[in-house]
Amino acid sequence: MMGSMKQKIQENKKKLRDSLKKKLRHQSEENRFKNCKIIDGLVHDLTAYRKASVVMFYLSMEEEVDTREIIKHALSENKTVILPVVQLGEETLLPVQLHDLDHLKPGKYGILEPKEWDSVFPIEKLDLVFVPGVAFDRKNHRLGRGKGYYDRFLSQLNHHVMKVGLAYDFQLVGELPVEEHDLQMDLVIHN
């Protein structure tokens, strides 16, 4: 019984993921740009962001909420900016400090990451983490891309670290199929 229930949840997640990825790919550039500007403003207005010294971002893939402008803003305010680096063998994310947006290279899965880094940033020093997602629900559950990297990483964070999802309105759904390892965000910012 439990195996078939888990399989059903995974099938539902896959269907939802496929549907929303298609919507993400078919957004117009104009809408994407306009909606990212709205989200950027909401991030800048977020008290937790304004108070944070150390902020972990993700470098967006083409169809995701673009984080470059928010990252530039954080760097200009002398915040410590952290990016994830994918470690395939261990199937985990390593938090690494970003010093310059012009010094990036494609990493695993084609996701941009710092060209050079010398050490893993201590996760206990993080104040705020922005998290990508394919979908989020009204209880702030997140549906990722299905590899579990963020679920594993976020489960290691101290409880004081605020987890914020960034999404377009159409990525918000009433209720997501949830498994025990799926973590909730503290907040989801959307246009």
C-alpha positions, 0 to 999 in steps of 0.5 A: 500500500505504502509503495503504491501511494508513494508511486502515485505521489511521484507520478503526480509530481512528474505530471505537474512538473512537466506541465509547469516546465512547459508554461515556463518555457513558453512565457514571452520575454516581455512578460518574464522581464516585467514579472522579474522586475516586480519580484525584484522590488518585492525582494528589496522590500523584504525586511529579512533581505534588508537585515541579512548580511549573508544571502544565498541565491541561485543563478537562474536557469533561462526560464526561472525567475531571474536573480541576476539583478537581485544579486547585483543589488546585494553585492552593491550593498556589500552583502556576502553573496553565496551561490550553490555549486552542485556536487554530483558524486555526493548529490549535494549543494555546496555553498560558495561565496560569489565575489563577481558576477562576471566570473562564472562558468557553467557547472553541472546541468549547465547551471552557472557557478563561480569559476574559482572558489577555495572553500565551502562557506559555513552554512551556519552563517547564512541568514537568508536563502532564496530557492528556485522551484517549479511550483509552490503551494499555498502552504509554501511547499515546493516542487523542485526539478526532482533530484532532491538537491535543495531538499537535502541542502535545506534540511541542514540549515539552522531554524533561524535561516529564512527560506524564500521561494521565488516564482511567477504567479502561474507557478502557484498551485492550490496544493502540491503532492508532498512526501516527508522529505519535502520542505516548506519555504517560510515565504514565497515571493511572486509577481 
